[in-house]
Amino acid sequence: MSVQLRSKKIKDGKSFYLDIYHDGKRSYKFLKIKVITKGPKKDNPVQRKEKIRIAEERAAQEQIRLISR
């Protein structure tokens, strides 16, 4: 059982998702958290760190949820 936080390149930055492997099955959970690094609406460094922290928190919560099943 594992939960990995992964990112996917999108045209104006990156998007986060969870790669979940549990009971021999792989699944993905998209977090709808995007770090915008290009364009006029790009995130400042503080916003980027906060979004990454939130994504990491969600990964930890999912890991706890799987363990407690």
C-alpha positions in Angstrom: 0.0 0.0 0.0 1.4 3.4 -0.9 0.2 6.9 -1.8 2.6 9.0 -3.9 2.1 12.7 -4.6 2.8 13.3 -8.3 2.6 16.2 -10.6 1.7 16.5 -14.2 2.9 19.3 -16.5 0.1 21.5 -17.9 0.5 24.3 -20.3 0.9 27.1 -17.7 2.4 25.2 -14.7 1.7 21.8 -13.0 -1.2 19.9 -11.5 -1.1 17.5 -8.6 -2.5 14.1 -8.2 -2.2 11.0 -6.0 -0.9 7.7 -7.3 -2.5 5.1 -5.0 -1.5 1.5 -4.9 -3.7 -0.6 -2.6 -4.6 -4.3 -2.6 -2.7 -4.9 -5.8 -4.6 -2.2 -7.7 -3.5 1.2 -8.9 -5.7 4.2 -8.9 -5.3 7.9 -9.3 -7.0 10.8 -7.5 -6.7 14.2 -9.0 -6.5 16.9 -6.4 -7.6 19.9 -8.5 -4.6 21.8 -7.1 -2.7 23.7 -9.8 0.5 25.7 -9.4 0.5 28.4 -12.2 4.1 29.3 -13.1 3.5 31.0 -16.5 1.3 33.8 -17.8 -0.3 36.9 -16.2 -2.1 34.9 -13.5 1.0 33.1 -12.2 1.3 32.3 -8.5 3.8 34.1 -6.3 6.4 31.9 -4.4 4.3 32.0 -1.2 1.2 30.8 -3.0 3.2 28.0 -4.7 4.6 26.7 -1.4 1.2 26.8 0.2 -0.4 24.8 -2.6 2.4 22.2 -2.5 1.9 22.0 1.3 -1.8 21.4 0.9 -1.2 18.7 -1.7 1.3 17.0 0.6 -1.3 17.2 3.4 -3.9 15.6 1.2 -1.5 12.7 0.4 -0.9 12.1 4.1 -4.6 12.1 4.8 -5.2 9.6 2.0 -2.4 7.4 3.4 -4.0 7.5 6.9 -7.5 6.7 5.4 -6.1 3.6 3.7 -4.3 2.4 6.8 -7.4 2.7 8.9 -9.6 0.7 6.6 
